[in-house]
Amino acid sequence: MLLVSFITTTSIPSIVCLAIPAKVLDIKGDVATVDFGGIKREVDISLTDAVVGQYVIVHTGFAIQVLDEEEAQETLAFFDQILGENVA
C-alpha cells in the first residue's frame, strides 16, 4: 500500500506526502524503533496495535496503520523500482 496525499492551497499548488512502510524492531511504551531499509528511526505507535516484527505505515513520525508483510514488501519493491535503489 502506497499512501500519497495531495494538498492544494493558494500559496503552494500541491504538496505530495508519502507514508513509508517500516518494520517494527523494538517497542518501548508508545515508541517503536523501526527499520526503513537499513535506516533505523523511532516513531510513535500509539495510533496502532503494532507488535515487533510487523510492518507499519509511517507518516510524519507516526505509525498510522499496520500492514501485512506481503503488502509491505510489494510497496517496498515499488519504491525500489521507481527509485532504482534497494529500499526493501
LINMO-V759547 format. One record per run of one state. SS is the DSSP state (~ for helix, > for strand, _ for the rest). FROM is the first residue (numbers start at 0). TO is the last residue. If there is no record, write none. Layout:
# LINMO-V759547
{{SS	FROM	TO} {SS	FROM	TO}}
This chain:
# LINMO-V759547
{{_	0	1} {>	2	6} {_	7	13} {>	14	27} {_	28	29} {>	30	35} {_	36	37} {>	38	43} {_	44	53} {>	54	58} {_	59	60} {>	61	66} {_	67	67} {~	68	82} {_	83	87}}
